Amino acid sequence: MKRIYKGIGFFLLIFTQILFCSVERFEDKTFNIPENIIDIKVNALLSQYNAKMRSPCSDYVFIRRVYLDIAGRIPTIEEIDSFINDNNPDKRKILIDKLLETDDFALYWAMKWADILRIKSEYPINLWPNAVQAYHRWIYEKIRENMPYDKFARQLLTSSGSNFRVPSVNFYRAIQGRSPQSIAKAVCQTFMGINFDKLPQKQQENLSLFFSRVAYKKTLEWKEEIVYLDPEPKRIRTAFLDGKSVEISPEKDPRVVFTDWLISPQNQYFNKNIVNRIWAWIMGQGIISPVDDIYGKDSPGKEILAELENELIKSNYDTKHIIRLILNSRTYQQSSIPTPDTKNPEIQFAFYKVRQMEAEVLLDILSYLSGRGEEYVSQIPEPFTYIPRENRNIALADGSITSTFLINFGRPSRDTGLESERNNKPNEKQRLYMLNSSDVQKRINTSPVLRKAAAQLWKNTKACINMIYKIILSRPPTEQELSTIEEYFNNSGVLPYQVANDVAWALINSKEFIFKH
C-alpha cells in the first residue's frame, strides 16, 4: 500500500510541475518564417479585435505537433534529435514536405476520409469485408498519389460496376437508404457541406433527380453487388442548387451532368467545403462550423476561406498544396497558450487549438511504447476477418471492427458520415482507464524503448530521464522536473526500473501527452 501511495504522490507532483511548466519551454521569441497569405488575412482579422497572434511554438512543440497532424504519430528520439540539431532555417518547411510524402500521411488522412465516407462492413452500412478493404485501399492509394480533388470526387460520383472490383462505387453502397433522396443527402453533406434536410423542398426534389437512375443488383458471387445506371429511357428536367435549370436526355448519365456542375471552379459549395474540412482537420475547428452544415453561414474568417478556395483552384485541386500552405503559416506554428486578450471566444485563429488525440492515434502510441500492436478478429459478418498486430490502428479500414478502448476514446461508428460522430472530448471513463488500467501498466512494464532508457538510470540518471521525456512528450525535462525525479530516485528506495516506470506512468497520464498542443 505504501508503494501505491508513493506512486500517486509522485504522479501528482510531476503532473503539477508539467501543468505549470515555464512558457519558455513551449515558445520561441520570434518567428523565423515569413508571413504567408493566410497570416496576412488572419492578422487583419485579429486587428479588428485589438488582438494579435501568439509567439511561435518551440521546435520541440513543432516537431511533435506536425508529426501528429500529418502522420498521426509522435516522432522517435532519433527524429527529434536530428531536427533539433539541424541549423537549417528552412528545417520546418523541409520536415513538412518530407512527412507529406510518407505512407503515414496517406494512412492517417485515409482514416479521416473513411469516417466521412462511412466505411464499415455491418449495419447500418453493409459494405461487407471484401468491399471495405477494396474501398479503403483505393482511398489510401489516391491520397498517396495525390490525385486532384476534383478527379477524386468525379470517380466517386460517376462510378458504376461491382463493389468488389470497382472500389469507388462503394460510395453509393455506403449510404443509409438507396432512394434518390438518400443519395442526394449524402452527396450534399460530403461534397458541399450542406445539410440536405434544411434545403427547401423544391431544391431537395431537384437534387434528388440527378440520382434517380442509380440502381443496384446482386450477382452470383456472395455479397457482391453491381451499381449501375438504370437503362430505362428517361428525360429529366431539374435544376442545380444555384437555380440554373437543366434538361438531361435519356442517353446521358445524370450523375455526370451533376458532377460537371459540382466540380466547376465557379462552384463555391464544392471548393469551400473541402478547404474548410482541411482547415478543421489541421487546426481542430473549421473556419465555418460545423463543417457538415456550412450552407448560408458566414464567418469572420470568410476572407481566409476565400483565399484558400483561390489557391485550390490555382493549384488544379491539389489538396496537398492547401495542407502545405496551412502548415507553413505562422497561424499554424504559433503557440497553443492563449493570453487573457485572446480567450474571448469571438477571437479565432489567435492561438493553436488544443484538443485530444484521436483514439486510433493514442492507441498507436501506446502500442509503440509497449512494442506490441493490437490484434483484431471478426467472425461476423463473414468472411472471417483478421487484422495482424503489425498493422497500425489508423489503418483499421472497417468501422465495424473496434475495441473497448477505441469506443471509449471516441472513434466514430461511421453510420452518418458526420464529423461530429468522432468525439475527442475527454471524459471520466478515459481518465480512469489511463490511471488504473492494468493494460497501460503492462505496456509500460514491458516497453522495450523504456527498458532501454531505464538501463541507464544507475549510470547516468539525467540521460535516462531525458530519454523517457523525449520518448513520451517529445521534449527534454525542465530543470525542476529533472530535480524532482532525481530526488525521487535517490530517496524512494525502489528499484531503478520501477522509478523509470513511475516516471513514464506520470507522463502518460499528463494532458501534455494525451492532447495535441
DRENTOR-116900 format. One record per residue (C-alpha): chain; y, x, z. Coordinates in Angstrom, 3 decimals. Layout:
<recs>
   cadena         yy         xx         zz
        A          Y          X          Z
...
</recs>
This chain:
<recs>
   cadena         yy         xx         zz
        A      0.000      0.000      0.000
        A      2.380      2.878      0.770
        A      1.746      4.227     -2.723
        A      2.786      0.895     -4.268
        A      5.947      0.661     -2.175
        A      6.905      4.219     -3.078
        A      6.413      3.471     -6.775
        A      8.551      0.338     -6.603
        A     11.265      2.176     -4.699
        A     11.285      4.947     -7.286
        A     11.418      2.420    -10.119
        A     14.432      0.678     -8.558
        A     16.215      3.994     -8.080
        A     15.632      5.163    -11.665
        A     16.402      1.698    -13.052
        A     19.737      1.631    -11.199
        A     20.652      5.074    -12.496
        A     19.842      4.064    -16.089
        A     21.907      0.905    -15.630
        A     24.946      2.875    -14.520
        A     24.357      5.885    -16.728
        A     27.535      7.592    -17.929
        A     29.046      6.030    -21.051
        A     29.445      9.523    -22.491
        A     25.664      9.708    -22.807
        A     25.761      6.881    -25.328
        A     29.032      7.513    -27.169
        A     30.898     10.177    -29.119
        A     34.657     10.526    -29.046
        A     35.475     10.241    -32.749
        A     33.767      9.126    -35.944
        A     32.775     11.885    -38.341
        A     32.144      9.423    -41.173
        A     34.895      7.808    -43.292
        A     35.658      4.102    -43.231
        A     33.876      2.171    -45.947
        A     34.733     -1.201    -47.451
        A     33.040     -3.046    -44.582
        A     35.070     -1.201    -41.958
        A     38.358     -1.908    -43.736
        A     37.641     -5.653    -43.630
        A     36.363     -5.508    -40.028
        A     39.395     -3.598    -38.786
        A     41.736     -6.033    -40.500
        A     39.926     -8.895    -38.768
        A     39.914     -7.236    -35.343
        A     43.629     -6.513    -35.568
        A     44.236    -10.270    -35.608
        A     42.811    -10.358    -32.084
        A     44.587     -7.167    -30.977
        A     41.144     -5.574    -30.716
        A     39.566     -2.515    -32.271
        A     36.127     -1.027    -32.829
        A     34.319      0.780    -30.076
        A     33.750      4.524    -30.169
        A     30.885      5.826    -32.314
        A     27.417      5.866    -30.795
        A     25.961      9.256    -29.913
        A     23.411     10.991    -32.135
        A     20.659     10.155    -29.635
        A     21.554      6.460    -29.728
        A     21.927      6.504    -33.513
        A     18.530      8.003    -34.291
        A     16.733      5.507    -32.067
        A     18.780      2.591    -33.420
        A     18.306      3.439    -37.082
        A     14.551      4.028    -36.733
        A     14.177      0.629    -35.068
        A     16.399     -1.175    -37.585
        A     14.960      0.409    -40.720
        A     11.392      1.391    -39.873
        A     10.520     -0.809    -36.896
        A      9.568      2.130    -34.695
        A     11.056      4.777    -32.419
        A     11.362      8.410    -33.545
        A      8.981     11.120    -32.366
        A     10.174     14.098    -30.317
        A      9.935     16.294    -33.421
        A     12.087     13.873    -35.423
        A     14.638     13.659    -32.605
        A     14.946     17.433    -32.170
        A     15.191     18.016    -35.911
        A     18.016     15.501    -36.218
        A     19.941     16.626    -33.116
        A     19.761     20.292    -34.127
        A     20.911     19.584    -37.681
        A     24.562     20.642    -38.148
        A     24.969     18.922    -41.500
        A     27.929     16.490    -41.169
        A     26.095     14.085    -43.515
        A     22.887     14.056    -41.480
        A     23.168     10.356    -40.594
        A     23.527      9.369    -44.232
        A     20.630     11.651    -45.173
        A     18.402     10.126    -42.488
        A     19.235      6.595    -43.640
        A     18.314      7.465    -47.241
        A     15.088      9.102    -46.090
        A     13.973      6.130    -43.971
        A     14.709      3.635    -46.730
        A     12.098      5.359    -48.901
        A      9.296      5.180    -46.328
        A      6.293      2.871    -46.117
        A      7.513      1.941    -42.626
        A     10.638      0.375    -44.115
        A      8.622     -1.666    -46.611
        A      6.180     -2.831    -43.913
        A      8.889     -3.758    -41.423
        A     11.007     -5.675    -43.930
        A      7.910     -7.350    -45.362
        A      7.370     -8.695    -41.840
        A     10.846    -10.241    -41.940
        A     10.134    -11.877    -45.296
        A      6.701    -13.038    -44.129
        A      8.453    -15.025    -41.395
        A     10.775    -16.933    -43.711
        A      8.157    -17.343    -46.471
        A      5.718    -18.842    -43.916
        A      2.745    -16.535    -44.482
        A     -0.170    -17.826    -42.436
        A     -3.704    -18.971    -43.174
        A     -4.053    -22.017    -40.924
        A     -2.430    -25.351    -40.132
        A      0.176    -26.492    -40.943
        A      0.398    -23.789    -43.627
        A     -3.035    -23.467    -45.229
        A     -2.899    -20.395    -47.433
        A     -6.304    -19.148    -46.250
        A     -7.012    -15.436    -45.566
        A     -7.513    -14.270    -49.167
        A     -4.167    -15.665    -50.279
        A     -2.414    -14.391    -47.128
        A     -3.444    -10.817    -47.817
        A     -2.554    -11.017    -51.511
        A      0.827    -12.629    -50.815
        A      1.790    -10.161    -48.071
        A      0.719     -7.201    -50.182
        A      2.817     -8.452    -53.094
        A      5.931     -8.741    -50.906
        A      5.334     -5.282    -49.437
        A      4.986     -3.750    -52.912
        A      8.124     -5.449    -54.246
        A     10.141     -4.141    -51.294
        A      8.580     -0.698    -51.708
        A      9.576     -0.545    -55.396
        A     12.984     -2.094    -54.621
        A     12.643     -4.973    -57.054
        A     16.094     -6.507    -57.703
        A     16.505     -9.574    -55.528
        A     17.241    -11.959    -58.424
        A     13.950    -10.957    -60.069
        A     12.138    -11.299    -56.717
        A     13.422    -14.876    -56.376
        A     12.611    -15.688    -60.015
        A      8.986    -14.599    -59.646
        A      8.541    -16.698    -56.519
        A     10.135    -19.817    -58.002
        A      8.655    -19.782    -61.520
        A      5.077    -18.581    -60.904
        A      2.021    -20.541    -61.911
        A     -1.681    -19.770    -61.551
        A     -4.329    -19.004    -58.952
        A     -3.170    -18.474    -55.385
        A     -5.691    -15.613    -55.135
        A     -4.778    -13.885    -58.402
        A     -1.041    -14.607    -58.721
        A      0.242    -13.824    -55.211
        A      3.796    -15.080    -55.761
        A      2.533    -18.591    -56.493
        A      1.793    -18.917    -52.781
        A      5.459    -19.725    -52.273
        A      4.566    -23.253    -53.390
        A      1.494    -23.419    -51.175
        A      3.205    -22.126    -48.010
        A      5.223    -25.323    -47.630
        A      4.601    -28.247    -45.308
        A      4.112    -31.012    -47.856
        A      3.784    -30.933    -51.611
        A      6.254    -33.563    -52.640
        A      9.248    -32.530    -54.773
        A     11.454    -33.195    -51.724
        A      9.401    -30.826    -49.535
        A      9.595    -28.071    -52.149
        A     13.342    -28.558    -52.695
        A     13.879    -28.375    -48.936
        A     12.045    -25.034    -48.704
        A     13.918    -23.639    -51.716
        A     17.307    -24.629    -50.305
        A     16.541    -23.115    -46.911
        A     15.035    -19.880    -48.197
        A     17.306    -19.011    -51.105
        A     20.599    -20.751    -50.304
        A     20.689    -21.026    -46.530
        A     21.117    -24.786    -46.836
        A     19.745    -27.478    -44.547
        A     18.423    -29.891    -47.161
        A     18.412    -32.844    -44.749
        A     22.193    -32.572    -44.308
        A     22.898    -32.972    -48.015
        A     23.967    -36.376    -49.394
        A     21.045    -38.493    -50.580
        A     22.002    -38.184    -54.248
        A     22.078    -34.378    -54.078
        A     18.662    -34.390    -52.406
        A     17.271    -36.519    -55.208
        A     18.836    -34.331    -57.913
        A     17.473    -31.094    -56.467
        A     14.018    -32.604    -55.959
        A     13.780    -33.494    -59.655
        A     13.695    -29.792    -60.574
        A     10.328    -29.568    -58.794
        A      8.916    -32.938    -59.827
        A      6.418    -31.383    -62.266
        A      4.855    -28.898    -59.799
        A      1.170    -29.788    -59.460
        A     -1.894    -28.442    -57.665
        A     -5.620    -28.444    -58.446
        A     -8.762    -26.995    -56.907
        A    -11.187    -24.620    -58.650
        A    -14.872    -23.970    -58.214
        A    -14.069    -20.894    -56.133
        A    -13.992    -21.657    -52.412
        A    -10.425    -22.179    -51.104
        A     -8.821    -21.203    -54.427
        A     -6.117    -23.448    -55.823
        A     -4.073    -23.459    -59.012
        A     -0.361    -24.196    -59.025
        A      0.697    -25.380    -62.458
        A      3.288    -27.373    -64.366
        A      2.263    -30.989    -64.905
        A      1.814    -31.213    -68.726
        A      2.776    -34.891    -68.918
        A      5.889    -35.125    -71.140
        A      8.896    -35.962    -69.040
        A     12.593    -35.758    -69.816
        A     14.586    -35.045    -66.688
        A     18.234    -35.849    -66.131
        A     19.632    -34.350    -62.966
        A     22.446    -32.187    -61.569
        A     22.801    -28.867    -59.782
        A     24.257    -28.555    -56.326
        A     27.673    -27.711    -57.756
        A     27.711    -31.088    -59.535
        A     27.039    -29.825    -63.072
        A     24.748    -32.228    -64.960
        A     21.749    -31.054    -66.970
        A     19.132    -32.673    -69.209
        A     15.758    -30.906    -69.365
        A     13.492    -31.518    -72.356
        A      9.716    -32.011    -71.813
        A      8.818    -28.599    -73.249
        A     10.969    -26.764    -70.680
        A      9.924    -25.843    -67.151
        A     12.486    -27.475    -64.825
        A     11.902    -24.681    -62.292
        A     13.118    -22.115    -64.836
        A     16.244    -24.160    -65.530
        A     16.951    -24.365    -61.805
        A     16.259    -20.659    -61.259
        A     18.572    -19.660    -64.120
        A     21.349    -21.555    -62.330
        A     20.363    -20.263    -58.885
        A     20.399    -16.528    -59.638
        A     23.526    -16.576    -61.753
        A     26.138    -14.106    -60.434
        A     28.524    -17.057    -60.192
        A     26.255    -18.918    -57.758
        A     27.852    -18.341    -54.362
        A     24.998    -20.051    -52.500
        A     22.362    -17.548    -53.619
        A     24.456    -14.403    -53.140
        A     25.982    -15.418    -49.828
        A     22.616    -16.387    -48.364
        A     20.875    -13.052    -48.886
        A     23.730    -10.759    -47.810
        A     24.200    -12.918    -44.719
        A     20.471    -12.620    -43.935
        A     20.516     -8.851    -44.407
        A     23.541     -8.580    -42.119
        A     21.730    -10.662    -39.474
        A     18.554     -8.577    -39.737
        A     20.518     -5.357    -39.174
        A     23.349     -6.459    -36.888
        A     21.486     -9.053    -34.816
        A     23.542    -12.061    -35.921
        A     24.715    -13.458    -39.227
        A     28.347    -13.401    -40.278
        A     27.698    -17.146    -40.521
        A     25.133    -18.507    -38.053
        A     22.522    -19.833    -38.120
        A     21.548    -18.132    -41.371
        A     19.423    -21.112    -42.438
        A     22.365    -23.513    -42.278
        A     25.499    -21.942    -43.786
        A     26.412    -24.618    -46.337
        A     30.030    -25.707    -45.954
        A     30.617    -23.433    -42.965
        A     33.456    -20.973    -42.647
        A     33.644    -17.742    -40.663
        A     36.339    -15.306    -39.556
        A     34.251    -12.731    -41.398
        A     34.324    -14.535    -44.754
        A     36.101    -11.606    -46.435
        A     33.362     -9.232    -45.234
        A     30.777    -11.608    -46.679
        A     32.666    -11.859    -49.972
        A     32.805     -8.059    -50.221
        A     29.049     -7.823    -49.686
        A     28.465    -10.502    -52.333
        A     30.528     -8.495    -54.828
        A     28.572     -5.351    -54.007
        A     25.289     -7.190    -54.511
        A     26.332     -8.365    -57.970
        A     27.768     -4.978    -59.000
        A     24.543     -3.229    -57.937
        A     22.402     -5.648    -60.009
        A     20.973     -7.266    -56.883
        A     19.895     -4.028    -55.230
        A     19.322     -5.129    -51.625
        A     18.809     -1.516    -50.525
        A     22.385     -0.853    -51.628
        A     23.596     -3.581    -49.233
        A     21.408     -2.252    -46.415
        A     22.653      1.288    -47.031
        A     26.269      0.109    -47.097
        A     25.930     -1.617    -43.723
        A     24.036      1.257    -42.077
        A     26.593      3.839    -43.222
        A     29.516      1.829    -41.867
        A     31.410      2.584    -38.691
        A     30.824     -1.060    -37.815
        A     27.090     -0.411    -37.553
        A     27.399      3.032    -35.989
        A     29.741      2.023    -33.177
        A     28.767      1.828    -29.521
        A     26.937     -1.173    -28.095
        A     29.005     -1.061    -24.894
        A     31.772     -3.697    -25.011
        A     35.139     -3.381    -23.309
        A     36.882     -6.205    -21.395
        A     39.011     -6.790    -24.521
        A     36.015     -7.234    -26.843
        A     33.921     -9.531    -24.630
        A     35.833    -12.543    -25.986
        A     33.115    -14.491    -27.887
        A     35.582    -15.161    -30.716
        A     35.820    -11.445    -31.453
        A     32.957    -10.482    -33.759
        A     31.975     -7.022    -35.029
        A     33.732     -5.111    -32.185
        A     30.503     -3.516    -30.939
        A     26.828     -3.241    -31.910
        A     24.933     -6.306    -30.686
        A     22.303     -5.518    -28.049
        A     19.084     -7.503    -28.453
        A     15.441     -7.283    -27.528
        A     12.961     -5.665    -29.886
        A     10.627     -7.870    -31.893
        A      7.228     -8.498    -30.335
        A      5.345     -6.567    -33.033
        A      7.672     -3.556    -32.762
        A      7.386     -3.420    -28.969
        A      3.602     -3.643    -29.122
        A      3.513     -0.919    -31.796
        A      5.493      1.381    -29.498
        A      3.161      0.683    -26.562
        A      0.231      1.346    -28.905
        A      1.818      4.640    -29.995
        A      2.230      5.687    -26.362
        A     -1.354      4.791    -25.484
        A     -2.849      6.383    -28.575
        A     -4.723      3.205    -29.497
        A     -3.735      0.250    -31.628
        A     -4.585     -3.430    -31.369
        A     -7.729     -4.919    -32.842
        A     -7.617     -8.459    -34.235
        A    -10.573    -10.619    -35.197
        A    -10.509    -14.147    -36.577
        A    -13.618    -16.153    -37.467
        A    -11.651    -19.314    -38.197
        A    -10.763    -20.053    -40.903
        A    -13.459    -18.416    -42.940
        A    -13.883    -15.794    -44.283
        A    -14.204    -13.603    -41.208
        A    -11.053    -11.505    -40.785
        A    -10.972     -8.128    -39.041
        A     -7.798     -6.075    -38.575
        A     -8.621     -2.471    -37.549
        A     -6.812     -0.683    -34.736
        A     -5.113      1.830    -37.008
        A     -3.024     -0.946    -38.592
        A      0.442     -1.430    -37.139
        A      1.344     -4.797    -35.648
        A      4.320     -5.118    -38.008
        A      1.741     -5.031    -40.831
        A     -0.119     -8.067    -39.449
        A      0.027    -10.305    -42.509
        A     -1.316    -13.563    -41.099
        A      0.854    -15.626    -38.774
        A     -2.297    -17.412    -37.581
        A     -3.794    -14.193    -36.193
        A     -1.955    -13.407    -32.994
        A     -2.344    -12.443    -29.345
        A     -1.038    -13.456    -25.924
        A      1.373    -10.508    -25.988
        A      2.821    -11.412    -29.377
        A      3.222    -15.069    -28.393
        A      4.858    -14.235    -25.041
        A      7.326    -11.854    -26.659
        A      8.444    -14.336    -29.302
        A      6.527    -13.725    -32.523
        A      7.075    -16.836    -34.679
        A      4.290    -19.204    -35.650
        A      5.690    -19.257    -39.229
        A      5.475    -23.023    -39.517
        A      9.010    -23.734    -40.726
        A     10.436    -20.514    -42.175
        A     13.470    -20.800    -39.890
        A     14.852    -17.590    -38.400
        A     15.093    -19.394    -35.060
        A     11.296    -19.538    -34.855
        A     11.376    -15.904    -33.735
        A     12.522    -15.861    -30.125
        A     13.705    -12.433    -28.994
        A     15.261    -13.715    -25.792
        A     13.871    -12.113    -22.616
        A     12.117    -14.307    -20.060
        A     10.401    -14.006    -16.682
        A      6.890    -14.023    -18.140
        A      7.715    -10.931    -20.215
        A      9.232     -9.079    -17.257
        A      6.242     -9.855    -15.039
        A      3.898     -8.631    -17.765
        A      5.707     -5.322    -18.188
        A      5.907     -4.783    -14.419
        A      2.467     -5.962    -13.348
        A      0.123     -5.800    -16.321
        A     -2.922     -3.578    -15.915
        A     -2.811     -3.195    -19.700
        A      0.591     -1.481    -19.567
        A     -0.559      0.717    -16.687
        A     -3.723      1.636    -18.560
        A     -1.725      2.564    -21.653
        A      0.414      4.896    -19.542
        A     -2.577      6.432    -17.737
        A     -4.457      7.178    -20.963
        A     -1.459      8.148    -23.102
        A     -2.129     11.412    -24.976
        A      1.592     12.074    -25.546
        A      2.457     11.506    -21.868
        A     -0.549     13.551    -20.731
        A      0.735     16.444    -22.822
        A      4.087     16.194    -21.034
        A      2.500     15.891    -17.578
        A      0.565     19.103    -18.146
        A      3.866     20.994    -17.951
        A      5.025     19.451    -14.669
        A      3.872     22.324    -12.430
        A      5.052     24.994    -14.843
        A      8.380     23.504    -15.927
        A      9.477     20.292    -14.263
        A     12.645     19.925    -16.339
        A     10.785     20.366    -19.624
        A      8.227     17.731    -18.594
        A     10.841     15.159    -17.575
        A     12.879     15.891    -20.686
        A      9.807     15.275    -22.853
        A      8.966     11.962    -21.157
        A     12.519     10.705    -21.596
        A     12.552     11.657    -25.272
        A      9.164     10.025    -25.874
        A     10.230      6.710    -24.306
        A     14.042      6.499    -24.511
        A     14.667      8.959    -27.388
        A     17.139     10.944    -25.288
        A     17.091     13.589    -22.547
        A     17.731     12.565    -18.928
        A     21.132     12.862    -17.288
        A     21.599     15.454    -14.557
        A     21.476     12.698    -11.941
        A     18.247     11.258    -13.340
        A     16.726     14.731    -13.521
        A     17.684     15.495     -9.920
        A     16.216     12.219     -8.646
        A     12.880     12.769    -10.385
        A     12.633     16.381     -9.223
        A     13.240     15.237     -5.657
        A     10.533     12.600     -6.021
        A      8.134     15.191     -7.424
        A      8.790     17.620     -4.569
        A      8.649     15.069     -1.730
        A      6.357     12.216     -2.765
        A      3.106     14.044     -2.095
        A      1.418     12.574     -5.197
        A     -0.326     14.461     -7.970
        A      1.745     15.715    -10.942
        A      0.125     13.395    -13.469
        A      0.956     10.421    -11.217
        A      4.590     11.498    -10.987
        A      4.698     11.583    -14.793
        A      3.077      8.135    -14.937
        A      5.572      6.747    -12.410
        A      8.477      8.081    -14.461
        A      7.010      6.557    -17.640
        A      6.415      3.210    -15.912
        A     10.009      3.084    -14.646
        A     11.424      3.925    -18.083
        A      9.206      1.461    -19.951
        A     10.470     -1.284    -17.655
        A     14.129     -0.435    -18.257
        A     16.345     -2.505    -20.532
        A     17.196      0.663    -22.391
        A     13.590      0.835    -23.592
        A     12.972     -2.829    -24.411
        A     16.310     -3.507    -26.096
        A     17.880     -2.299    -29.314
        A     21.212     -0.756    -28.477
</recs>
